[in-house]
Amino acid sequence: MTDRIKSTDPQSLNPGREARAVLVIRLAERGPFILALGAVEALRRVHPHARIDCLTRPAYREFAQACPYFDDVIAGGVPGDGKARKALAGDLAARRYDIIYDFETSETTARLYKRMRRQRGRVAPWSGTAPDCALPHDMANRERQPTIERLSDQLRQAGALPALAGAPSSAPALPDLGWVAPVLGDPPRLRPAYFSLATSFMLYAPVQSEADRALRWPAERHVEIARRIAAAGVQPVVIGGHAESPVGHEIARAVPSAKNLIGRTDLFQVSALARQALFVLGSALEPVHMAALSGTPTVLVLSQSQNDPDRDRPQGALSIVIHGETLRKISTDDIWQAIIALDILPAPRPRA
């Protein structure tokens, strides 16, 4: 038995308003978690009576649980171990979903689909790229489409967007992060004062991979760009994870006004700080996209060996992308000129 029902009309397979249980898969291994939220908000209108669950990784559990679009969060990811993946497939089957939207569309989720089909013989209509799924997203250029446009197109091919009265079928579903502060009760930890930040600050979100030289920028360049930003009257605030700790330490040691917040911020705080920053600079996709969606100017620095500049370009009116074959090919002057081009630095103070 197969779940690929022969039909030329996706809307005949999409349960629409009749759906009672919907699964969204977004592991965020191939792009920022937040970029799927606009599409999920649209699904809330397509399936107004449904329970919408999210399958994601542990790193996104808390953020997804607070998000107003999900009713339940399954945050164990998709296990690589066959036995654990079999258990997950059984759990998902027991939830009796009416439709599944795979917004990850990776080999990992394709294996999950295969496992679910093998165990149950038939799976709820699956929107994605898994072989033989009922609602395939098979656009030839999908891998080069910007994520938000790709997800919007996936909804259209799944018969979802036409269900939205008056909504253009090609309109990208832009995520709105305005819910973050209200949902949490606007606590002090979301404010710059919580970290004793200056009135004028920027977020610096580098990526410093220990395994991939293409994603390593020399330490002295990190320090130099932070020095230039500080000299312009803006406080550099460094954010990131464990791999970026040496960068944060070097910048804080060499630039007295800099603030090292490596390992001290969660996604809620990054979202709030990005909204209030003068601008955001870096190679880390999640914070840069968060900033762009909030209207904050951004400079995204990409290695072409790891990222597609067209696909990963932020959706923002003031967003500049700099890319090179590797990060080492990008100079501090390249980045500084991009910051200047944003035209947001404070005017120099007149000399006394």
C-alpha positions as CSV (number, residue, x, y, z in Angstrom):
1,M,0.0,0.0,0.0
2,T,1.2,3.5,-0.8
3,D,0.3,6.9,0.6
4,R,0.8,8.5,-2.8
5,I,-2.8,9.0,-3.9
6,K,-3.1,9.7,-7.6
7,S,-4.6,13.2,-7.9
8,T,-3.9,16.3,-9.9
9,D,-5.4,18.6,-7.3
10,P,-3.5,19.0,-4.0
11,Q,-6.5,20.6,-2.4
12,S,-8.4,17.3,-2.7
13,L,-5.7,15.8,-0.4
14,N,-5.4,18.7,2.0
15,P,-8.0,18.4,4.8
16,G,-8.1,22.2,5.2
17,R,-10.7,23.2,7.9
18,E,-11.6,19.6,8.5
19,A,-8.1,18.8,9.9
20,R,-8.0,18.0,13.6
21,A,-4.3,17.1,14.0
22,V,-1.4,18.6,12.0
23,L,2.3,17.9,12.3
24,V,5.0,20.5,11.3
25,I,8.6,19.3,11.1
26,R,11.3,21.9,11.5
27,L,14.6,20.6,12.9
28,A,16.6,23.8,11.9
29,E,19.6,21.8,10.7
30,R,19.4,23.4,7.3
31,G,18.3,27.0,8.2
32,P,16.9,29.1,11.0
33,F,13.9,27.8,12.9
34,I,12.2,31.1,12.9
35,L,12.0,31.3,9.1
36,A,9.3,28.6,9.2
37,L,7.0,30.5,11.6
38,G,5.3,32.6,9.0
39,A,4.3,29.5,7.2
40,V,3.1,27.9,10.4
41,E,1.0,31.0,11.2
42,A,-0.6,30.6,7.8
43,L,-1.4,27.0,8.7
44,R,-3.2,28.2,11.7
45,R,-5.7,29.9,9.4
46,V,-5.8,26.9,6.9
47,H,-6.5,24.5,9.7
48,P,-8.3,26.6,12.3
49,H,-9.7,23.7,14.3
50,A,-6.6,21.5,14.4
51,R,-4.1,20.7,17.1
52,I,-0.7,21.7,15.5
53,D,2.3,19.9,16.8
54,C,6.0,20.7,16.1
55,L,8.8,18.1,15.7
56,T,12.1,19.9,16.3
57,R,15.4,19.5,18.2
58,P,16.1,20.0,21.9
59,A,17.8,23.4,21.3
60,Y,14.4,24.8,20.1
61,R,12.1,23.2,22.7
62,E,11.6,26.2,24.9
63,F,11.2,28.6,22.0
64,A,8.7,26.4,20.2
65,Q,6.7,25.8,23.4
66,A,6.3,29.5,23.9
67,C,5.4,30.1,20.3
68,P,1.6,30.8,19.9
69,Y,1.3,28.7,16.8
70,F,2.0,25.3,18.3
71,D,-0.1,23.2,20.7
72,D,2.5,20.6,21.5
73,V,6.3,20.2,20.9
74,I,8.1,17.0,20.3
75,A,11.7,18.1,20.8
76,G,13.8,14.9,20.5
77,G,14.7,15.6,16.9
78,V,14.9,12.6,14.5
79,P,17.2,10.0,16.0
80,G,20.0,8.6,13.9
81,D,19.7,5.2,15.6
82,G,17.3,2.9,13.8
83,K,15.6,1.6,17.0
84,A,15.0,5.1,18.3
85,R,13.7,6.3,14.9
86,K,11.3,3.3,14.9
87,A,10.0,4.4,18.3
88,L,9.5,8.0,17.1
89,A,7.7,6.8,14.0
90,G,5.3,4.7,16.2
91,D,4.7,7.7,18.5
92,L,3.9,10.0,15.6
93,A,1.6,7.4,14.0
94,A,-0.3,7.1,17.3
95,R,-1.1,10.8,17.2
96,R,-3.2,10.2,14.0
97,Y,-2.2,13.3,12.1
98,D,-4.5,14.4,9.2
99,I,-1.6,16.0,7.3
100,I,2.2,16.4,7.9
101,Y,4.2,19.4,6.7
102,D,7.9,18.6,6.4
103,F,9.5,22.1,6.5
104,E,13.0,20.5,6.9
105,T,12.9,18.5,3.7
106,S,16.2,16.7,4.4
107,E,17.5,13.2,4.1
108,T,16.8,12.9,7.8
109,T,13.1,13.6,7.4
110,A,12.9,11.4,4.3
111,R,14.2,8.5,6.4
112,L,11.6,9.3,9.0
113,Y,8.8,9.2,6.3
114,K,10.2,5.9,5.0
115,R,10.2,4.4,8.5
116,M,6.6,5.6,9.2
117,R,5.4,4.1,5.9
118,R,7.2,0.8,6.5
119,Q,5.6,0.5,10.0
120,R,2.1,1.5,9.1
121,G,1.8,0.9,5.4
122,R,0.2,4.3,4.9
123,V,1.1,7.8,6.2
124,A,-1.1,10.9,6.4
125,P,-0.7,13.2,3.3
126,W,2.9,14.3,3.6
127,S,4.1,17.7,2.1
128,G,7.8,17.7,1.4
129,T,10.5,16.0,-0.7
130,A,10.4,12.5,0.6
131,P,10.2,10.0,-2.4
132,D,6.6,9.0,-3.2
133,C,5.0,11.4,-0.6
134,A,1.5,12.5,-1.4
135,L,2.1,16.2,-1.6
136,P,5.6,16.6,-3.2
137,H,7.3,20.0,-3.3
138,D,9.1,19.3,-6.6
139,M,10.0,22.7,-7.9
140,A,13.3,22.5,-9.9
141,N,14.9,25.5,-8.2
142,R,13.7,24.8,-4.7
143,E,17.2,24.4,-3.2
144,R,18.1,27.9,-4.4
145,Q,14.9,29.6,-3.3
146,P,15.1,31.8,-0.2
147,T,13.7,29.8,2.7
148,I,10.6,31.9,3.2
149,E,9.7,31.9,-0.5
150,R,10.3,28.2,-0.7
151,L,8.0,27.4,2.3
152,S,5.3,29.6,0.8
153,D,5.6,27.8,-2.5
154,Q,5.5,24.5,-0.6
155,L,2.2,25.5,1.0
156,R,0.8,26.4,-2.4
157,Q,1.8,23.0,-3.8
158,A,0.3,21.3,-0.8
159,G,-3.1,23.0,-1.5
160,A,-2.8,25.2,1.6
161,L,-2.5,28.8,0.4
162,P,-5.6,28.9,-1.8
163,A,-7.6,28.1,1.3
164,L,-6.7,31.6,2.7
165,A,-9.4,33.9,1.4
166,G,-7.9,36.9,-0.4
167,A,-4.3,35.8,0.1
168,P,-2.1,35.8,-3.1
169,S,-0.9,32.2,-3.6
170,S,2.6,33.5,-4.2
171,A,2.9,35.8,-1.2
172,P,5.8,34.8,1.1
173,A,4.7,34.2,4.7
174,L,6.9,36.5,6.7
175,P,7.4,35.5,10.3
176,D,6.3,38.0,13.0
177,L,8.4,37.8,16.2
178,G,6.3,40.5,18.0
179,W,4.8,37.8,20.2
180,V,8.1,37.1,22.1
181,A,8.0,39.8,24.8
182,P,4.2,39.7,25.4
183,V,4.1,35.9,25.7
184,L,6.9,36.0,28.3
185,G,5.4,39.0,30.1
186,D,8.1,41.4,29.0
187,P,10.6,40.3,31.7
188,P,13.7,42.4,32.5
189,R,15.9,39.7,31.0
190,L,14.7,40.8,27.5
191,R,16.0,44.3,28.0
192,P,19.4,45.7,27.2
193,A,19.7,47.0,30.7
194,Y,19.7,43.5,32.0
195,F,23.1,43.0,30.4
196,S,24.2,46.6,31.3
197,L,24.5,47.5,27.6
198,A,25.1,51.0,26.3
199,T,22.4,53.1,24.7
200,S,23.9,52.5,21.3
201,F,24.9,48.8,20.8
202,M,25.1,46.3,18.0
203,L,25.1,42.5,18.0
204,Y,28.1,40.6,16.6
205,A,27.2,37.0,15.9
206,P,30.2,35.2,14.4
207,V,30.5,31.5,13.5
208,Q,33.8,29.9,14.4
209,S,33.8,26.3,13.4
210,E,36.5,24.2,14.8
211,A,36.0,21.5,12.2
212,D,35.7,23.6,9.0
213,R,38.4,26.1,8.1
214,A,36.0,27.8,5.6
215,L,33.9,29.0,8.6
216,R,36.9,30.4,10.6
217,W,37.8,34.0,10.4
218,P,41.2,35.0,11.8
219,A,40.9,36.2,15.4
220,E,42.7,39.5,14.6
221,R,40.0,40.4,12.1
222,H,37.3,39.8,14.6
223,V,39.1,42.2,17.0
224,E,39.8,44.8,14.3
225,I,36.1,45.0,13.2
226,A,35.0,45.3,16.8
227,R,37.6,48.1,17.3
228,R,36.3,50.0,14.4
229,I,32.7,49.7,15.6
230,A,33.6,50.8,19.1
231,A,35.6,53.8,17.7
232,A,32.4,54.8,15.8
233,G,30.6,55.1,19.2
234,V,28.7,51.8,19.1
235,Q,29.2,49.1,21.7
236,P,30.0,45.6,20.2
237,V,28.0,42.9,21.9
238,V,29.3,39.4,21.0
239,I,26.8,36.5,21.1
240,G,27.2,32.8,20.2
241,G,27.9,29.3,21.5
242,H,30.8,27.4,22.9
243,A,32.7,27.4,19.6
244,E,32.7,31.2,19.6
245,S,34.1,31.5,23.1
246,P,37.7,32.3,22.0
247,V,36.3,35.1,19.7
248,G,34.3,36.6,22.5
249,H,37.3,36.5,24.9
250,E,39.7,38.1,22.4
251,I,37.3,40.9,21.6
252,A,36.5,41.6,25.2
253,R,40.2,41.7,26.1
254,A,41.2,44.0,23.2
255,V,38.2,46.3,23.1
256,P,37.3,47.7,26.5
257,S,33.8,48.8,25.6
258,A,32.8,45.5,24.1
259,K,30.5,43.1,26.0
260,N,31.0,39.3,25.8
261,L,27.7,37.5,26.0
262,I,28.9,34.2,24.5
263,G,26.8,31.4,26.1
264,R,24.7,33.8,28.1
265,T,21.7,34.4,25.8
266,D,18.8,32.3,24.8
267,L,16.7,32.6,21.6
268,F,14.2,34.9,23.4
269,Q,16.9,37.3,24.5
270,V,18.6,37.2,21.1
271,S,15.3,38.1,19.5
272,A,14.7,41.0,21.9
273,L,18.2,42.4,21.7
274,A,18.2,42.1,17.9
275,R,15.0,44.1,17.7
276,Q,16.7,46.9,19.8
277,A,20.2,46.8,18.4
278,L,21.5,49.6,16.1
279,F,22.5,46.8,13.7
280,V,23.4,43.1,13.6
281,L,26.5,41.7,12.0
282,G,27.6,38.1,11.7
283,S,27.6,34.7,10.0
284,A,25.2,33.1,12.4
285,L,21.9,32.8,10.4
286,E,19.4,32.7,13.3
287,P,20.2,36.1,14.9
288,V,20.8,37.9,11.7
289,H,17.4,36.8,10.3
290,M,15.7,37.6,13.6
291,A,17.1,41.1,13.3
292,A,16.1,41.6,9.7
293,L,12.6,40.4,10.3
294,S,12.3,43.0,13.1
295,G,13.4,45.8,10.8
296,T,16.9,46.1,12.2
297,P,19.7,46.7,9.7
298,T,21.9,43.6,9.1
299,V,25.2,42.6,7.5
300,L,25.3,38.8,6.9
301,V,28.8,37.4,6.1
302,L,28.8,34.0,4.3
303,S,31.2,31.4,3.1
304,Q,30.0,30.2,-0.3
305,S,31.3,26.7,0.5
306,Q,28.6,26.4,3.2
307,N,25.8,28.8,2.2
308,D,24.0,30.0,-0.9
309,P,23.8,33.9,-0.8
310,D,20.6,34.0,-2.7
311,R,18.9,31.3,-0.5
312,D,20.1,32.6,2.8
313,R,19.7,36.3,2.2
314,P,17.7,38.0,5.0
315,Q,14.3,39.4,4.3
316,G,14.9,43.0,5.4
317,A,14.9,46.5,3.8
318,L,18.4,47.2,5.1
319,S,20.2,43.9,4.7
320,I,23.5,43.5,3.0
321,V,25.1,40.1,2.2
322,I,28.9,39.7,1.9
323,H,30.2,36.4,0.6
324,G,33.5,34.8,-0.4
325,E,34.7,31.4,-1.3
326,T,35.7,31.1,2.4
327,L,35.4,33.6,5.2
328,R,39.2,34.1,5.0
329,K,38.7,35.7,1.6
330,I,36.6,38.4,3.2
331,S,38.6,41.4,4.7
332,T,37.7,43.7,7.5
333,D,37.6,46.5,5.0
334,D,34.9,44.6,3.1
335,I,32.8,44.3,6.2
336,W,33.4,47.9,7.3
337,Q,32.3,49.3,3.9
338,A,29.1,47.3,4.2
339,I,28.5,48.8,7.7
340,I,29.1,52.2,6.3
341,A,26.7,51.5,3.5
342,L,23.9,50.9,6.0
343,D,24.2,54.6,6.9
344,I,23.2,54.1,10.5
345,L,26.4,54.9,12.5
346,P,26.3,57.9,14.8
347,A,27.5,61.1,13.4
348,P,31.1,62.0,14.6
349,R,31.1,64.4,17.5
350,P,32.6,67.8,16.6
351,R,36.0,68.5,18.2
352,A,36.0,71.0,21.0
